[in-house]
């Protein structure tokens, strides 16, 4: 990965990827299940969205980290193919990555 023209590799990149996966999973994991919490998201023009749907939450986030973008794209594919399971997908991915 290139940051400010310098090549970064090894453990630093792996730990940044785990941190990005943790951030994505932490955003959606509290909305899991029948007692899941709603999230209130405000976009740049002030529109408010209140939801506990993982697909909606992830689609409204402005994600810049490459590994986090891959996780969100894969979660969207999961939602398109199966229709559910985005939150579980992200939590399981975080668990596997952080081992």
C-alpha positions in Angstrom: 0.0 0.0 0.0 1.3 3.5 -0.8 0.9 6.2 1.7 2.3 9.6 0.9 4.5 8.1 -1.8 6.1 5.5 0.6 5.5 1.8 0.3 4.0 0.3 3.5 3.9 -3.5 3.9 4.0 -6.3 6.5 2.6 -6.1 9.9 1.6 -2.4 9.7 -0.7 -3.1 6.7 -2.2 -6.1 8.4 -3.0 -4.3 11.6 -4.5 -1.4 9.6 -6.7 -3.9 7.7 -7.8 -5.5 11.0 -8.6 -2.1 12.4 -10.7 -1.2 9.3 -12.6 -4.5 9.5 -13.2 -3.9 13.2 -14.6 -0.5 12.5 -17.1 -1.8 9.9 -18.2 -4.7 12.2 -18.6 -2.4 15.2 -20.8 -0.1 13.2 -23.3 -2.8 12.3 -23.0 -5.5 15.1 -25.2 -3.6 17.6 -28.1 -3.7 15.1 -28.1 -7.5 15.0 -31.1 -9.5 16.1 -34.5 -8.8 17.5 -33.2 -6.4 20.1 -30.8 -4.7 17.7 -30.4 -1.0 18.0 -31.4 1.5 15.3 -28.7 3.8 13.8 -29.2 7.4 13.0 -27.2 8.4 10.0 -26.9 12.0 8.8 -25.4 12.7 5.3 -23.5 15.8 4.2 -26.6 17.8 3.3 -28.4 17.0 6.6 -30.8 14.2 5.5 -31.4 11.8 8.4 -31.9 8.1 8.0 -32.9 5.9 11.0 -32.5 2.1 10.4 -31.2 -1.1 11.8 -30.8 -2.7 8.3 -27.1 -3.6 7.7 -27.4 -3.0 3.9 -28.8 0.5 4.4 -26.2 1.3 7.1 -23.2 0.2 5.0 -24.6 1.8 1.8 -24.8 5.2 3.5 -21.2 5.1 4.9 -18.5 6.9 3.1 -15.7 4.4 3.3 -12.2 5.2 2.0 -10.0 2.3 3.3 -9.4 -0.2 0.6 -9.9 -3.3 2.8 -13.0 -1.9 4.3 -14.4 -1.2 0.8 -13.8 -4.8 -0.1 -15.7 -6.0 3.0 -18.6 -3.7 2.2 -18.7 -4.7 -1.4 -18.7 -8.4 -0.4 -21.5 -7.7 2.1 -23.5 -6.1 -0.6 -23.0 -9.1 -2.8 -24.2 -11.3 0.1 -27.3 -9.2 0.4 -28.0 -9.4 -3.4 -27.6 -13.1 -3.6 -29.2 -14.2 -0.3 -31.2 -11.2 0.7 -29.9 -11.2 4.3 -26.8 -11.9 6.4 -24.7 -8.8 6.0 -24.2 -8.2 9.7 -23.3 -11.8 10.4 -21.0 -11.8 7.4 -19.1 -8.7 8.8 -18.9 -10.1 12.3 -17.6 -13.5 11.1 -15.1 -11.8 8.8 -13.8 -9.7 11.7 -13.4 -12.8 13.8 -11.5 -14.6 11.1 -9.2 -11.7 10.3 -8.4 -10.9 13.9 -7.2 -14.5 14.7 
